[in-house]
Amino acid sequence: MKEKIIVKFEDGREIAVPYRTTAIDAVKMVEDNVEDILALTVNNEVKFQKYELVRDSEIRFVKIDSADGYRVYSKSLKMVLYMAITELYGPQKVDFQATINRNQYFIMPDLKLTDKKIADIKAKMQDIIDSNYPIEKRTISVDEATEYYKESGDIDKIQNMANRIKAYTNMYFCNGYYNNFYGVLVPHTGYLDVFNLIPFRDGALLVTKDVNSTMPKAEDSRLIDAVEEFYKFKKILNIDNIGSLNEKILKNDMIDMIQVSEAIHQRKIVEIVQDIEKKKDIKLILIAGPSSSGKTTFAQQLGVQLRLTGYNPITISMDNYFKERQDTPLGPDGKYDFETVDALDIELFNSHMEKLIEGETVELPEFDFVVGTKKYNGKYLSLKPKDVLVVEGIHALNPILTKFTPAKNKYKIYIAPITTLNIDGYTKVSSSDTRFLRRMVRDFATRGHSVEKTFELWGNVKKGEEKYIFPYIEDVDNIFNSSIIYEPAVMKTFAQPLLLQLDKTSKYYAEARRLYEYLNNFLPMETSNVPIDSLIREFIGNGCFNR
């Protein structure tokens, strides 16, 4: 056994420390101030500060301005929230339902959250933070963890434990309270120096210290409407958490769940078409959503329902309206930036949409991506009375692209997997994670992208979404929630083998490991019963619609 461990830091510094030195103690040997270090990445894996080093290691600091830092801070705040609620009102069910501008919206089904109660919880949270209680991480047997959860009345976690194959699990303990937040927490409550808790809708918003966080606007309630609709259908399916989904899979009782889940999507599409019919003058349907929301399948499903009501949907691809390659703007890295709206020939697109709606004929371009130029091959189009244009793409909601099209002729739809089945009340699975797994599986199978490549591109993809999609959600006519309640159980089979392709030498290893562990909460579900017209087929394949 080694007596000394070699520790390397991101800036090139290197030290030797005794075997089983904690990661944070190693850091203190080279850093005078560690107050802003929430956790540590050890060999590309996010670890609790007191993680013991047993082999040569590379250490990076996890701070609030990173994705890992945001998660550590957010989960730690939830631990403090749990402690405050339990101390004031005893064991209570808490449901974190959505992320709004990177802040966490939750409700308490059995306790009405008045302004007074929210103020009391916030004050108690502040007391806990000011007390700077230590947070201890322990690895215990599943049997012992189950007894803890029985004592606290945490039904969600008891159900989840019942289907665990693992013999051990991690739990966090602080000042007599305990819970599991499926990730790394800060070592003391005093690290959580900035937070807020404010009334919002039927619950409250837990505001983090995230430097990119903004306060919600009134119009954000439209997203919450979609979330509440999802939770209503979840009750119809009698699936409250991962444990109840796993129970159905164990009992081979999935057919009804799949059929109802798919019917939820079809019903919403019919409602959208009915709304379009009411408006009468719609000539242009604009569909936008972040990457891997299911836009392609949704647009085709919408087209089927439109045809049933007498419309003739005509798809226009925004990809054919890119600027000539020599006119494409460059990003900060000096490479062509195809994500920006300025990469599109805005004036040409505007002109064509205006002429088509006014009854004129236009020759549509086809973009040659090899040469990098638009070509005209005699593809002419003019709209007949029942024709309707369907345009889907990242910039479809940006008003600059349809500024000459009258509002009465436009119908705007936002699509995203807005919410998913939570691990438990305190642990919401992000829409971003759901979309990443979809994209990774699809791009590996159809575009030849390695898992590393998908991770590499994802950061810029998300930046583009935040800049070019999310600001326009408030102006849409309808929101389509592309979540599928059984999706993680299906995606597990496809995604986990791909995530294992990244080893500890990859800078994306920690993210891959986190997603792998998330999928471990689900039992796998085979795909033969998934309908060929399901939106999930866009990503796992063997569907009836074009991918």
Secondary structure, 3 states (H helix, E strand, C coil): CCCEEEEEECCCCEEEEECCCEHHHHHHCCCCCCCCCCEEEECCEEECCCCECCCCEEEEEECCCCHHHHHHHHHHHHHHHHHHHHHHHCCCCCEEEEEECCEEEEECCCCCCCHHHHHHHHHHHHHHHHHCCECEEEEEEHHHHHHHHHHHCCHHHHHHHHCCCCCEEEEEEECCEEECCCCCCCCEHHHCCCCEEEEECCEEEEECCCCCCCCCCHHHHHHHHHHHHHHHHHHHCCCCCHHHHHHHHHCCCCHHHHHHHHHHHHHHHHHHHHHHHHHCCCCEEEEECCCCCCHHHHHHHHHHHHHHCCCEEEEEEHHHHECCHHHCCECCCCCECCCCHHHECHHHHHHHHHHHHCCCCEECCEEECCCCEEECCCCEECCCCCEEEEEECCCCCCHHHCCCCCHHHEEEEEEECCCCCCCECCECCCHHHHHHHHHHHHHHHHCCCCHHHHHHHHHHHHHHHHHHCHHHHHHCCEEEECCCCCHHHHHHHHHHHHHCCCCCCCCCHHHHHHHHHHHCCCCCCCCCCCCCCCCCHHHHCCCCCCC
